[in-house]
Amino acid sequence: MAEILEIIMIVSFGASWPMNVMKSYKARTAKGKSVAFLCLILFGYVAGITSKLVNEAYMASFAQKWYVLFFYVLNFIMVSADLAMYIRNCKLDKLAMEEAKHV
């Protein structure tokens, strides 16, 4: 039961990240985003992934429970993509500011 609840939590968190990445991509601005928040979330997923890898009971049953780790890694990738969009959008913001100075 604990694993099912954990999967529900991870899937619930993970469902929002693709939408957030698309919103960041379309917005073309970093305004309103927090890089500290994204880094904290990434750190949390690294801790979650590491906890699975060092848990002997989990690793012993990895063949049956690989999907739990899969969702942690998938969420990590989605948050990393959002961080990449943040970096891109910061560059776009800087370019927009430079263009505004020249007008």
Buried (B, 14 or more C-beta within 10 A) or exposed (E): EEEEEBBEEBEEBBEEBEEBBEEBBEBEBBEEBEEEEBEEBBEBBEEBBEEBEEEEEBEEEEEEBEEBBEBBEBBBEBBBBBBBBBEBBBEBBEEEEEEEEEE
